Structures are given as C-alpha cells and as structure tokens.
Amino acid sequence: MFDGLTNRLGQVFDRLKRRGALTEADVTAALREVRVALLEADVALPVVKTFIDGVREKAVGQEVLRSVTPGQMVVKLVHDHLVEILGGDAQLATGVTPPAVFLMVGLQGSGKTTTTAKLARRIARRERKKVLVASLDVYRPAAMEQLHQLAKQAEVSATPIVAGEKPLAIAARALEQARLEGFDVLLLDTAGRLTIDDELMAEVAAVRDLAKPHETLLVADAMTGQDAVTTAKNFNEKVGLTGIVLTRVDGDARGGAALSMRQVTGKPIKILGVGEKLDQIEEFDASRVAGRILGMGDVVGLVERAAEVIDKEEAEKLAAKMQKGGFDLDDMANQLRQVRKMGGLGGIMGMLPGVAKIKDQLAGAKVDENMIKRQEAIIMSMTPRERKDAKLLNASRKRRIAAGSGTTVPDINRLIKQYMEMSRVMKQMGKLGQKGIMRQGLGSLFRR
C-alpha cells in the first residue's frame, strides 16, 4: 500500500534535503509535486487542497526556512500533517460492560465476512476476550456457513444457524446467547448488496436500533479507491459509523482511499486487512502509517508481527542450543518457517526504514519469494541424521536430496553455505553469552 505515493514523495524530499537552505519558492515547488503525487494516489481533491494548504502554512514560516536542516524539517511537517489527517481514536470499544456489540456493515464483496472472523480472532487472542459471531446474511448462498467455518478456524464461537430465520430474529437470538453465556464481544455480520439501496439501509438501521452496537464498522475495499470513500460517506450519513475497516490494502499501491476517508467522513480508520489469512489484520496507527508513506518504515509493526508468529518456547530452546553451539538444519528450517509466517521477505522488508528507496534495485535483483519454500523443501528432503550433521552431505546425498525436493545441487550448495554462515554466527553468540552480546552489540558477531 502507498508504494506509488512513497516513491514520488521520496524523490521530492531527497531533492529538498540536498539543499543547504530553502526559499519560499523551493517549498512551493516541492508542495506542487506533493499535490500531484497525492492526486495520482487517488486522494480526493478537497482533501489534497486542505493538506497542501496546511503544510504550506507551517513550511514557509521563518523557523523552517532558517533551519539548519530545512529539508528534514519539511519532511517532519508533512509527516505531522499526515498524522493529523489520518488520526483519530482507533481503539475498539472492547472494554465496555459485556457484551460489547460490533455491527459489521458494507457492500457485498468488500471482505466483510472474512474480516468479521479476523477481528474476532484478534480480539480473542490479543485481549483474551470470549467472542461470539453471528451471520445475518440470509441472502448470499452459504454466507452463514462460511462464517461458521471461519469461526472454527479462528477458534471463536458462532450462533447456530436456524433455517428461514430473518436478520432481526437472528440478531435478537445472538444478543440473548451473548448475555446468557457470558460473551465479552458479539460481532454481527450483516448482509451486503452490490450497490447502496434503500432496502439495505433500512435493514441495517433496524438491526442497529435493536442491537444498539458499541461499534458500527464499515468494511470497505481499498482497491475500489474513491468508490470506497463514497460508500463510507453514504453509510455514515444513513446509518452512522464509529469507524472504518479497510480491506485488501496489501493490493492497493495508491492508498488514496485511506487518506481521504478520515477527512471526508470524520470517522477514524480502525483496522487494516493486509492479506487473506486470518492473522493478516492490524490496528490502524496514524503515526506508523504516515511513517510508511514517507519511507520511514514501521519497525513497531514488524516487532508486533514477530511477537505474534514466534513461538516463545521454541525461541527459548534455540537460545539454549546457541549457548552450546548446537545450531542445526532443523533449527534453520524453523527460522525459515517463521520468516514465511511474517509475510515472507517482501512483508518484512516493506516495514523496514529506507527500503522504499532501494525497491527498484531489489526488484532488479529479483528477490525470489519462493526461495524460502524451496530451502524448506531441501531441508525436509534430508534424513534426520543429515539435518543434525551437514558434514554428511556428500555428492551422492546432494543428488538424492535435489531429486526429492525438486531443486538442483547448486541450490543445495547455496543453502549449506548459508547454513554454515548462520552456524558460525550462532557459535559466536554462544561464546559471548547474553551479557557479552548486550555489551558488544550484534555488529560484533559479523566482524571476521
């Protein structure tokens, strides 16, 4: 998300930073380019105008023009103004007197049912809440069964399906079940339509009046750009929203919808759907998103993602093995799996500061996302003895492993070389001990 905007703004700010001092004309020219970049990113024109006027008012002040690093100062002003535009209370109302009721609304095809299951899983795991989901979509074939299956995968409860029941009756039954069985949070997945119509709005309004939700969340597809903004505006006017969930942001390189929605509706974006899997959802944080747009990365998000996927017990076992210098190919396979769970190399690199500037070079180097899967396949084609002792891997064994994993002997040689380097680092870490590592820093491990 925001790839195009990030690249354009990066070029503008790089030129500003190379100048020792900025004139008002420099700032005006730069903001003209920022304006074009925002429009190309599909940001609504009124939002662009407000944004540029706000930044210009601060940027042409004497304290900026006389700054020692005026280029960096302008970048900071743009960052702060982005946070201001994107900002708002993104916290979900899960701390109210149970059950907290979330009404999920939106058009058909926006990813509403999947998002309901994702959100339920996140609340249950992160906040240790007892969560119930209920599908009110009696129109789309198998919609209710879809939510039931997703609820099983997310390890949350779902209201039983009763054939022929109307949406209002399902909502009333789900509310009663949530109260009687002590659920902390109830998510109601309403029906969608291909377009906004009076029938859809009347049904959603009736459910809202019955359920009296603490959150009314619009699920909108970021890929639809300004159509998503129009949808948000209509739902907010006719139903009343408390927040927005943007889905498929991983496929939207422009990001204009995200920048426009907060300004147009006055409602905060609370959740981002960043992939198809149930764990690929994250809270919207204005400061971190602004950092991503300006190529500053999102290290906090990366750490949070790592905390979710890394098995604490496995990490402790690996730490103990490192102390003894016993890092083997099974351990390497576990590390590869964890990288894959975090979204692969692309998912990790997209959250690192400065990567946006070298994206073209990385693309030219053809970073292969399937490399991790191939390396896993190679290791899994080895015998347990070979994984414990890489020295056993002679020419005939390598040919057997290559045939079993669908790879080549050079692929296996590259993996072994990578493993030997990792093993060397692990042994050095074991010798240093925890205090030594902290004292000397990880950089010391890579000095030969």
C-alpha angles and dihedrals in degrees: 000000000000091000095137093045092046092053094048095046090045090058092048094049094044089059091048093050092054091063120087094214133008129225124206087255090057091053092046092050091048093049089050088059091045088053092053091046091052093048091049088051087060096251112159114261096237089052091050092050093049091046096049093045091050094050094043091053090058099034100056092052117118093245090063099041092051094043119126089233104026094166092058090044091057090049089053091050091051090048093049092047091049089053089049092052095042095039131106138114103307094175115120117231097246096129097069126108105292135294098046105197120214117191111203112203136171147107124303113273096026092112095256098147094046090046090051090057092043092051092046090052093048094050092046094049102035100038099028091234127155104241133195126189128197130187117219092178103114093158108059112074113254092356092131093046090049092058090046092055092045090049089056091051090047090048094234131122126262130201110251116259116248113192116237096012117142123235095253092050091049091050092050091049092047091051091050092048091049091052097043096044097043101245116173096205134025120194116198113200106204127201120266134210132211088245136013111271138164093255092056093047093046091053094047091047091051092051090046091053091049099043098036091208124212088212129030104189124189113213107209132177110238090204091070091066114191091008086067090053091051090049091051092050092051095047091047092051096045104032106015119240131217094193149342133247113204114204131195093024087147088068097044109088093175103054096194093134092060093050093046103043099067092049097043099044101027087226122118126243102240106176137027124205105213102176146352099270120094093246094050098098130100141182115260112247114184096205094049094045090049088051091053092049091053093046094253092124128221109262092163090056090048092052091048091050090049091050090054098050103033113092106227093208092051090048091053091049090051091049090053091049090049090056088057095040091241102135108149138175092270088060090049090052090053090052091050091051091052092051088052092050090053090061100276126267092312093052093050097042092050089064097049120100116255096011092114089067094057097038092109092053090048090050089050089052088055099228102208113221090194091059092090092053091049091050090050089050091052093052092045089052090061124090118251089254092053091050090053095046118030090185088078090068102106126163097276093047091050091053090051092048091047091053092047095048099039091242137108135258091250087056089054092047090053091050092050091049090051090047093050090052092049090047091052091053092047092052091051090050089051091053093048094050123206096294092048093051091050092047099046099031128230090278089074090065092066098051112105 
